[in-house]
Every structure is written in structure tokens, then in C-alpha cells.
Amino acid sequence: MPPPRSLPRTLAARGALTIEKRPPFANFANAFSSRKAFFASRKMERPKKKVSESSVEMTQVVMPIDTNYLGNLAGGRLMHWMDLAAAIAASRHANAIAVTASVDSLEFKQPIKLGEVVIIKASVNRAFNTSMEVGVKVFSENMLTGRRVACNKAYFTFVAIDEKGERVVVPEIVPETPDEIRRYEKAADRRRQRLAEKASVAESK
Ligand SMILES: CC(C)(COP(=O)(O)OP(=O)(O)OC[C@H]1O[C@@H](n2cnc3c(N)ncnc32)[C@H](O)[C@@H]1OP(=O)(O)O)[C@@H](O)C(=O)NCCC(=O)NCCS
């Protein structure tokens, strides 16, 4: 015997009802242009997440294809890995697609050699409204000696977007350790500075 059908499906089978096929979350996307509106409408608090819930540690080995003609890791390759690690941390925090909005100054202090291990640590320092500052630190490690050297660091800003490309509000971040609290506090100053720089560049055009 075939399994019983629900009333809407029975009516649809008789042509008395049209079942509209919608993409997942279509109702959510139509009714609320942002998560902020969604939470506000339900008098819900913005969700909070710990830094440790989205932190990333990425490990790579420098292979010949990653090097420049001096046999050191190429800067562009390292920037790509840093962007990837930071994007994963931001997307994990937001549970949404995160696009790179800006990168603060990037300095290459130490060359990283062929065969060395590269450790990239990325974590969300602070979540604002739709944007997040992600701090990235890079270390190189010689596997034969175990020596680990800090090579560079940078701050990335990511913006969370939905499937339509519209910006979405991200959960708040909860810093717990003394280092996380220090990074959280300093992130607000850095944001002010980068937005002021953006505005002055826009004015000069
Ligand atoms: C990033 C992007 C979504 C921002 O869009 P926008 O229309 O400029 O958005 P707004 O000015 O309204 O700012 C949105 C948020 O981003 C932040 N932001 C925008 N430009 C920024 C910048 N240069 N640096 C830091 N934060 C920035 C704003 O402060 C705001 O944050 P908040 O919501 O937490 O307050 C848009 O510029 C974009 O899509 N860029 C391309 C992203 C991309 O393709 N990246 C890969 C590079 S190849």
C-alpha cells in the first residue's frame, strides 16, 4: 500500500492546489532584509560566539611550486594562504560567506625557505555589524631543528553576505583570554583608523 499523502499533497495531486517550490530560507530572505531585522522582530538577542569556536590553524609545507627564483616562499602565495585561513575563521564565525573587504599593511620580516613548514593562525578579533576583523599570524618551522620563527602578521576585514550578495549581521564575539580581550579592545581603534583612511581616499578622488 502506498504511504498516506498529506492533505496539501492530495489536493495538489487533484489539481486543486499549487505547491510553490521555493529555495531554502526563501521566506526568511523575503521577509527580512537582514538578520538584524529578523532578530529585532522576534525580540531576540544577537547570538554570541567565542573566539575559539572559529579560530583556524593552517599548516603548509613550502614546495618548489610555492617558491620564487631565490628558493623562498613567494609573497603572493603566502598572502593567498593567509586570506584563506582568515576567510575560514570569518565564515565559521558568521556562518555565512565572508568576502575580503580590506587588508592592513603586510610586512614580510623573514624569508621562508623551501621545505619549511608554514603555520598560519587566524582568529576573529572583533565582530562589528556586518564586518569582522580577523588577525592573522604566520610562523615558519624547520622540521629538522624544530625552530619556530614569527614571520609576519596582518589584519583582514571581512564582510558577511547572504546568497543574494546582501550584507548580513554577524554574531557578536566573546573574547575570553587576556590576549583575546586585548585584541578585541584594539580592534575598535584600528577600525576607526581604516574607515577614516577609506573616507579620505574617497574624498581625494
Ligand atoms: C566589502 C563590500 C561588501 C563592502 O560593501 P560596501 O557597500 O562598501 O559596504 P559598506 O560601506 O556599507 O560597509 C559594510 C561594512 O564593511 C565595512 N567596510 C567597508 N569597507 C571597508 C574597508 N575598506 N575596510 C574595513 N571595513 C570596511 C564597513 O565598516 C561596514 O562594516 P559594519 O557593517 O560592520 O559597520 C564590497 O565593497 C565588496 O563586495 N567588495 C568586494 C569583495 C571581494 O570581492 N573581495 C575579494 C577581493 S578579490
The ligand as an SDF file (V2000), in Angstrom:
LIG
                    3D

 48 50  0  0  0  0  0  0  0  0999 V2000
   33.2500   44.5300    1.0460 C   0  0  0  0  0  0  0  0  0  0  0  0
   31.9400   45.0960    0.4840 C   0  0  0  0  0  0  0  0  0  0  0  0
   30.8380   44.0320    0.6790 C   0  0  0  0  0  0  0  0  0  0  0  0
   31.5970   46.3470    1.2720 C   0  0  0  0  0  0  0  0  0  0  0  0
   30.5000   46.9040    0.6320 O   0  0  0  0  0  0  0  0  0  0  0  0
   30.1140   48.4630    0.8370 P   0  0  0  0  0  0  0  0  0  0  0  0
   28.9640   48.7760    0.0080 O   0  0  0  0  0  0  0  0  0  0  0  0
   31.3570   49.2710    0.7230 O   0  0  0  0  0  0  0  0  0  0  0  0
   29.5770   48.3890    2.2780 O   0  0  0  0  0  0  0  0  0  0  0  0
   29.5020   49.4820    3.3760 P   0  0  0  0  0  0  0  0  0  0  0  0
   30.2830   50.7160    3.1180 O   0  0  0  0  0  0  0  0  0  0  0  0
   28.0570   49.6450    3.6650 O   0  0  0  0  0  0  0  0  0  0  0  0
   30.2280   48.7160    4.5920 O   0  0  0  0  0  0  0  0  0  0  0  0
   29.8460   47.4140    5.0050 C   0  0  0  0  0  0  0  0  0  0  0  0
   30.7260   47.0200    6.1350 C   0  0  0  0  0  0  0  0  0  0  0  0
   32.0520   46.8370    5.6720 O   0  0  0  0  0  0  0  0  0  0  0  0
   32.9440   47.7020    6.3470 C   0  0  0  0  0  0  0  0  0  0  0  0
   33.9050   48.1540    5.3670 N   0  0  0  0  0  0  0  0  0  0  0  0
   33.6620   48.6240    4.1350 C   0  0  0  0  0  0  0  0  0  0  0  0
   34.8280   48.9250    3.5250 N   0  0  0  0  0  0  0  0  0  0  0  0
   35.8050   48.6410    4.3920 C   0  0  0  0  0  0  0  0  0  0  0  0
   37.2180   48.7480    4.3540 C   0  0  0  0  0  0  0  0  0  0  0  0
   37.8790   49.2030    3.2830 N   0  0  0  0  0  0  0  0  0  0  0  0
   37.9230   48.3630    5.4370 N   0  0  0  0  0  0  0  0  0  0  0  0
   37.2950   47.8910    6.5250 C   0  0  0  0  0  0  0  0  0  0  0  0
   35.9580   47.7670    6.6340 N   0  0  0  0  0  0  0  0  0  0  0  0
   35.2280   48.1480    5.5710 C   0  0  0  0  0  0  0  0  0  0  0  0
   32.0600   48.8340    6.8800 C   0  0  0  0  0  0  0  0  0  0  0  0
   32.6500   49.4340    8.0050 O   0  0  0  0  0  0  0  0  0  0  0  0
   30.7930   48.0750    7.2340 C   0  0  0  0  0  0  0  0  0  0  0  0
   31.0130   47.3900    8.4540 O   0  0  0  0  0  0  0  0  0  0  0  0
   29.8220   47.1800    9.5380 P   0  0  0  0  0  0  0  0  0  0  0  0
   28.6180   46.6450    8.8060 O   0  0  0  0  0  0  0  0  0  0  0  0
   30.3720   46.1680   10.4830 O   0  0  0  0  0  0  0  0  0  0  0  0
   29.5720   48.5010   10.1720 O   0  0  0  0  0  0  0  0  0  0  0  0
   32.0690   45.4380   -1.0360 C   0  0  0  0  0  0  0  0  0  0  0  0
   32.9780   46.5080   -1.1850 O   0  0  0  0  0  0  0  0  0  0  0  0
   32.5250   44.2660   -1.8540 C   0  0  0  0  0  0  0  0  0  0  0  0
   31.7540   43.4000   -2.2080 O   0  0  0  0  0  0  0  0  0  0  0  0
   33.8370   44.2370   -2.2060 N   0  0  0  0  0  0  0  0  0  0  0  0
   34.3880   43.1460   -2.9610 C   0  0  0  0  0  0  0  0  0  0  0  0
   34.7440   41.9980   -2.0410 C   0  0  0  0  0  0  0  0  0  0  0  0
   35.5920   40.9790   -2.7500 C   0  0  0  0  0  0  0  0  0  0  0  0
   35.2820   40.5760   -3.8310 O   0  0  0  0  0  0  0  0  0  0  0  0
   36.6790   40.5750   -2.1060 N   0  0  0  0  0  0  0  0  0  0  0  0
   37.6410   39.7290   -2.6970 C   0  0  0  0  0  0  0  0  0  0  0  0
   38.7110   40.5900   -3.2680 C   0  0  0  0  0  0  0  0  0  0  0  0
   39.3260   39.9740   -4.7770 S   0  0  0  0  0  0  0  0  0  0  0  0
  1  2  1  0
  2  3  1  0
  2  4  1  0
  2 36  1  0
  4  5  1  0
  5  6  1  0
  6  7  2  0
  6  8  1  0
  6  9  1  0
  9 10  1  0
 10 11  2  0
 10 12  1  0
 10 13  1  0
 13 14  1  0
 14 15  1  0
 15 16  1  0
 15 30  1  0
 16 17  1  0
 17 18  1  0
 17 28  1  0
 18 19  1  0
 18 27  1  0
 19 20  2  0
 20 21  1  0
 21 22  1  0
 21 27  2  0
 22 23  1  0
 22 24  2  0
 24 25  1  0
 25 26  2  0
 26 27  1  0
 28 29  1  0
 28 30  1  0
 30 31  1  0
 31 32  1  0
 32 33  2  0
 32 34  1  0
 32 35  1  0
 36 37  1  0
 36 38  1  0
 38 39  2  0
 38 40  1  0
 40 41  1  0
 41 42  1  0
 42 43  1  0
 43 44  2  0
 43 45  1  0
 45 46  1  0
 46 47  1  0
 47 48  1  0
M  END
$$$$
